[in-house]
């Protein structure tokens, strides 16, 4: 269940990459999960460049800001050899390897995700995804599975026999937003991936809030603390050892812990309503009258340009949504609120504190 093959681009290098990518035009077709169309396998050439990128940072990609560089792994070396026979130029652009037991036979398999471009393109404009399943004679290449994915696919990890992946809005833009979240299982009889679930941003937020609530109730502190930092933990070996700020212990107070858990539990089953063009809300008046007794969950699916990016520990992250949870303090006109950012499908603390329930958020 590890991932290797591309690594994090620090903020400065991400900015440089962004400048180069903005000069390249490209597009990708958004298909349907499971059986629908995948990314366009025959994109038209983009802007010309004198030669291929030679900077390893560019060749290893950087669409996700916390990937790790290639590591010495015999399984990956075997996977590379198999792929090179099938597609000699598969590693011309970025390549990501994800390992884990996908077919549940006790042996690690490999998923390879790599960029697809044209001779005159300076960057890939689409993705291809292949599975290599562990067999007695070694890794066995399966038919291409790209069409199982929507948008521009990014494979995350293999956990419990499921392949987890995201769909980005496009492969060519420098800082793409995530538009969908997927889980797949391997159907050995049909030799293809079978979709287990598909989530949009709203569904992802609700699932993550419920998981955080469950971790709080079960007092799984390590699991809770992961959400109480500003961004994901870097996984690049050089950055992993660097000291990080301690997670904010906002739920050490029993009243705050109870208020958040109750609010998430109550609102998780309420249908979201439109609260503007790119905003959603779910509210519930629990007792009393007016906003002073209202529990609320607000989603901003299109953070403003000034709030759409976050720099943390030298990395630049795309904020796919802003999430605000509010609940009242009994017997007062005030309440408490916690705001999270959705980054790479998970929630990370943005801010928290008391507020006047009758004020606009």
DOVEX-118420 format. One record per residue (C-alpha): residue in three letters; chain; residue number from 1; x, y, z. Coordinates in steps of 0.25 Angstrom, whole numbers. Layout:
residues N
R   r c   k     x     y     z
R Ala A NUM     X     Y     Z
...
//
This chain:
residues 361
R   r c   k     x     y     z
R Unk A   1     0     0     0
R Unk A   2    11     9    -3
R Unk A   3    13    20   -14
R Unk A   4    26    23   -21
R Unk A   5    30    29   -34
R Unk A   6    28    44   -33
R Unk A   7    31    54   -23
R Unk A   8    27    67   -16
R Unk A   9    30    80   -23
R Unk A  10    33    91   -12
R Unk A  11    26   104   -14
R Unk A  12    37   111   -22
R Unk A  13    38   100   -32
R Unk A  14    23    98   -33
R Unk A  15    23   113   -37
R Unk A  16    33   111   -48
R Unk A  17    26    98   -53
R Unk A  18    13   107   -53
R Unk A  19    19   117   -62
R Unk A  20    24   106   -72
R Unk A  21    11    99   -72
R Unk A  22     3   112   -75
R Unk A  23    10   112   -88
R Unk A  24     4    99   -92
R Unk A  25   -10    97   -97
R Unk A  26   -17    84   -95
R Unk A  27   -30    77   -91
R Unk A  28   -36    64   -86
R Unk A  29   -49    57   -88
R Unk A  30   -56    54   -75
R Unk A  31   -62    40   -75
R Unk A  32   -71    33   -66
R Unk A  33   -66    24   -55
R Unk A  34   -66     9   -57
R Unk A  35   -71     7   -71
R Unk A  36   -70    21   -77
R Unk A  37   -60    28   -86
R Unk A  38   -47    31   -80
R Unk A  39   -37    42   -84
R Unk A  40   -34    45   -98
R Unk A  41   -23    35  -103
R Unk A  42   -20    43  -115
R Unk A  43   -19    58  -111
R Unk A  44   -15    68  -121
R Unk A  45    -1    74  -120
R Unk A  46     1    85  -111
R Unk A  47    11    96  -112
R Unk A  48    25    92  -117
R Unk A  49    38    92  -109
R Unk A  50    52    90  -113
R Unk A  51    54    77  -105
R Unk A  52    49    68   -95
R Unk A  53    49    73   -80
R Unk A  54    62    68   -74
R Unk A  55    60    73   -60
R Unk A  56    56    61   -51
R Unk A  57    46    69   -44
R Unk A  58    39    71   -57
R Unk A  59    40    57   -62
R Unk A  60    35    52   -49
R Unk A  61    23    60   -49
R Unk A  62    17    68   -38
R Unk A  63     2    68   -40
R Unk A  64     1    64   -25
R Unk A  65    10    72   -16
R Unk A  66    13    61    -6
R Unk A  67    18    49   -15
R Unk A  68    31    43   -12
R Unk A  69    43    40   -21
R Unk A  70    46    27   -27
R Unk A  71    52    17   -17
R Unk A  72    60     4   -19
R Unk A  73    50    -7   -20
R Unk A  74    51   -20   -27
R Unk A  75    36   -20   -30
R Unk A  76    37    -6   -36
R Unk A  77    49   -10   -45
R Unk A  78    42   -22   -50
R Unk A  79    29   -14   -53
R Unk A  80    38    -4   -61
R Unk A  81    44   -15   -69
R Unk A  82    30   -21   -72
R Unk A  83    25    -7   -76
R Unk A  84    37    -4   -85
R Unk A  85    34   -16   -93
R Unk A  86    19   -12   -95
R Unk A  87    22     3   -97
R Unk A  88    37     7   -98
R Unk A  89    34    21   -96
R Unk A  90    24    20   -85
R Unk A  91    33    28   -75
R Unk A  92    35    40   -85
R Unk A  93    27    49   -75
R Unk A  94    24    46   -61
R Unk A  95    22    32   -55
R Unk A  96    15    28   -42
R Unk A  97    16    14   -36
R Unk A  98     6     9   -26
R Unk A  99     8    -4   -19
R Unk A 100    -1   -13   -11
R Unk A 101   -10   -26   -11
R Unk A 102   -21   -22   -21
R Unk A 103   -26   -36   -24
R Unk A 104   -25   -41    -9
R Unk A 105   -16   -52   -12
R Unk A 106    -6   -48    -1
R Unk A 107     4   -43   -12
R Unk A 108     7   -28   -15
R Unk A 109     3   -24   -29
R Unk A 110     7   -11   -36
R Unk A 111    -2     0   -42
R Unk A 112     6     9   -52
R Unk A 113     0    23   -55
R Unk A 114     8    31   -66
R Unk A 115     6    43   -74
R Unk A 116     3    43   -89
R Unk A 117     7    54   -99
R Unk A 118    12    57  -113
R Unk A 119    26    58  -119
R Unk A 120    25    74  -119
R Unk A 121    18    75  -105
R Unk A 122    26    79   -93
R Unk A 123    17    72   -83
R Unk A 124     7    61   -83
R Unk A 125    -8    64   -86
R Unk A 126   -14    51   -82
R Unk A 127   -11    39   -74
R Unk A 128   -11    24   -76
R Unk A 129   -12    14   -65
R Unk A 130    -8    -1   -65
R Unk A 131    -9   -12   -54
R Unk A 132     2   -22   -52
R Unk A 133    -3   -34   -44
R Unk A 134     7   -43   -36
R Unk A 135     7   -57   -42
R Unk A 136    16   -69   -40
R Unk A 137    24   -65   -52
R Unk A 138    25   -51   -48
R Unk A 139    17   -38   -50
R Unk A 140     7   -40   -61
R Unk A 141     2   -28   -69
R Unk A 142   -13   -27   -70
R Unk A 143   -21   -19   -81
R Unk A 144   -21    -4   -80
R Unk A 145   -31     1   -69
R Unk A 146   -31    16   -72
R Unk A 147   -45    16   -77
R Unk A 148   -50    12   -63
R Unk A 149   -46    26   -58
R Unk A 150   -52    40   -60
R Unk A 151   -45    53   -63
R Unk A 152   -30    52   -61
R Unk A 153   -27    41   -52
R Unk A 154   -18    41   -40
R Unk A 155   -16    28   -33
R Unk A 156   -14    29   -18
R Unk A 157   -12    16   -11
R Unk A 158   -17     1   -10
R Unk A 159   -23    -1     4
R Unk A 160   -31   -14     8
R Unk A 161   -31   -19    -7
R Unk A 162   -37    -6   -12
R Unk A 163   -30     4   -21
R Unk A 164   -33    18   -17
R Unk A 165   -32    29   -28
R Unk A 166   -36    43   -30
R Unk A 167   -40    50   -43
R Unk A 168   -34    64   -46
R Unk A 169   -41    74   -54
R Unk A 170   -30    73   -65
R Unk A 171   -16    68   -66
R Unk A 172   -10    80   -73
R Unk A 173   -13    91   -63
R Unk A 174    -2    94   -53
R Unk A 175   -11    94   -40
R Unk A 176   -23    85   -44
R Unk A 177   -35    83   -34
R Unk A 178   -40    70   -30
R Unk A 179   -54    67   -36
R Unk A 180   -56    53   -31
R Unk A 181   -52    42   -22
R Unk A 182   -52    27   -26
R Unk A 183   -50    13   -20
R Unk A 184   -48     1   -29
R Unk A 185   -47   -14   -27
R Unk A 186   -41   -24   -37
R Unk A 187   -51   -33   -44
R Unk A 188   -42   -45   -48
R Unk A 189   -53   -52   -56
R Unk A 190   -55   -41   -65
R Unk A 191   -40   -36   -64
R Unk A 192   -44   -21   -61
R Unk A 193   -46   -11   -50
R Unk A 194   -60   -11   -43
R Unk A 195   -64     2   -37
R Unk A 196   -68     1   -22
R Unk A 197   -72    16   -20
R Unk A 198   -71    29   -26
R Unk A 199   -72    42   -18
R Unk A 200   -73    57   -21
R Unk A 201   -67    68   -12
R Unk A 202   -80    69    -3
R Unk A 203   -80    54    -1
R Unk A 204   -65    53     2
R Unk A 205   -66    65    12
R Unk A 206   -78    58    20
R Unk A 207   -70    44    20
R Unk A 208   -58    51    25
R Unk A 209   -66    59    36
R Unk A 210   -72    46    40
R Unk A 211   -59    39    41
R Unk A 212   -53    50    50
R Unk A 213   -66    49    59
R Unk A 214   -64    34    60
R Unk A 215   -49    36    64
R Unk A 216   -53    47    74
R Unk A 217   -63    38    81
R Unk A 218   -54    26    81
R Unk A 219   -42    35    86
R Unk A 220   -33    31    75
R Unk A 221   -24    43    77
R Unk A 222   -14    40    66
R Unk A 223   -25    39    56
R Unk A 224   -31    52    61
R Unk A 225   -18    60    61
R Unk A 226   -15    57    46
R Unk A 227   -27    67    43
R Unk A 228   -22    77    53
R Unk A 229   -11    82    45
R Unk A 230   -11    92    33
R Unk A 231    -7    82    22
R Unk A 232    -3    67    19
R Unk A 233    10    62    25
R Unk A 234    21    62    15
R Unk A 235    25    48    10
R Unk A 236    38    52     3
R Unk A 237    49    46    11
R Unk A 238    57    59    12
R Unk A 239    45    66    18
R Unk A 240    39    55    27
R Unk A 241    50    57    37
R Unk A 242    48    72    38
R Unk A 243    41    77    51
R Unk A 244    26    81    49
R Unk A 245    17    90    57
R Unk A 246     9    82    67
R Unk A 247    -6    79    64
R Unk A 248   -15    89    71
R Unk A 249   -22    82    82
R Unk A 250   -36    89    80
R Unk A 251   -44    76    84
R Unk A 252   -37    75    98
R Unk A 253   -49    82   103
R Unk A 254   -60    73   106
R Unk A 255   -71    83   102
R Unk A 256   -65    86    89
R Unk A 257   -63    71    86
R Unk A 258   -77    69    89
R Unk A 259   -82    81    81
R Unk A 260   -75    77    69
R Unk A 261   -78    62    70
R Unk A 262   -93    65    72
R Unk A 263   -94    75    61
R Unk A 264   -87    66    51
R Unk A 265   -96    54    55
R Unk A 266  -108    63    53
R Unk A 267  -105    69    40
R Unk A 268   -99    57    33
R Unk A 269  -113    53    29
R Unk A 270  -118    66    25
R Unk A 271  -118    69    10
R Unk A 272  -110    81     5
R Unk A 273  -117    93     0
R Unk A 274  -111   103   -10
R Unk A 275  -105   115    -3
R Unk A 276   -99   123   -15
R Unk A 277   -94   118   -28
R Unk A 278   -82   110   -22
R Unk A 279   -87   109    -8
R Unk A 280   -95    98     0
R Unk A 281  -101    98    14
R Unk A 282  -108    89    23
R Unk A 283  -115    95    36
R Unk A 284  -123    90    47
R Unk A 285  -130    98    58
R Unk A 286  -129    90    71
R Unk A 287  -136    98    81
R Unk A 288  -140   112    84
R Unk A 289  -142   121    72
R Unk A 290  -133   128    61
R Unk A 291  -119   126    57
R Unk A 292  -115   126    72
R Unk A 293  -119   112    73
R Unk A 294  -115   107    59
R Unk A 295  -105    96    56
R Unk A 296   -99    98    42
R Unk A 297   -90    92    32
R Unk A 298   -85   101    20
R Unk A 299   -77    97     8
R Unk A 300   -70   107    -1
R Unk A 301   -67    98   -14
R Unk A 302   -59   109   -21
R Unk A 303   -50   117   -11
R Unk A 304   -47   131   -16
R Unk A 305   -33   132   -23
R Unk A 306   -27   138   -11
R Unk A 307   -31   126    -3
R Unk A 308   -30   115   -13
R Unk A 309   -16   111   -10
R Unk A 310    -8   108     3
R Unk A 311     7   108     5
R Unk A 312    11    99    17
R Unk A 313    25    93    20
R Unk A 314    30    98     7
R Unk A 315    19    91    -1
R Unk A 316     8    97    -9
R Unk A 317    -6    91    -8
R Unk A 318   -19    93   -16
R Unk A 319   -31    95    -7
R Unk A 320   -43    88   -13
R Unk A 321   -53    93    -3
R Unk A 322   -54   101    10
R Unk A 323   -63    94    21
R Unk A 324   -69   102    33
R Unk A 325   -76    95    44
R Unk A 326   -84   103    54
R Unk A 327   -91   100    67
R Unk A 328   -98   108    78
R Unk A 329   -93   109    93
R Unk A 330  -106   106   101
R Unk A 331  -112   118   108
R Unk A 332  -104   129   100
R Unk A 333  -105   136    87
R Unk A 334   -91   131    84
R Unk A 335   -85   118    78
R Unk A 336   -73   112    73
R Unk A 337   -68   109    59
R Unk A 338   -57   100    53
R Unk A 339   -52   102    38
R Unk A 340   -45    92    30
R Unk A 341   -39    92    17
R Unk A 342   -41    80     7
R Unk A 343   -27    76     2
R Unk A 344   -25    63    -6
R Unk A 345   -38    58    -1
R Unk A 346   -35    60    14
R Unk A 347   -39    71    24
R Unk A 348   -28    80    30
R Unk A 349   -31    90    41
R Unk A 350   -31   105    36
R Unk A 351   -37   112    48
R Unk A 352   -46   111    60
R Unk A 353   -52   120    71
R Unk A 354   -64   126    77
R Unk A 355   -74   135    70
R Unk A 356   -87   142    71
R Unk A 357   -98   133    65
R Unk A 358  -105   145    59
R Unk A 359   -94   151    51
R Unk A 360   -92   147    37
R Unk A 361   -81   137    35
//
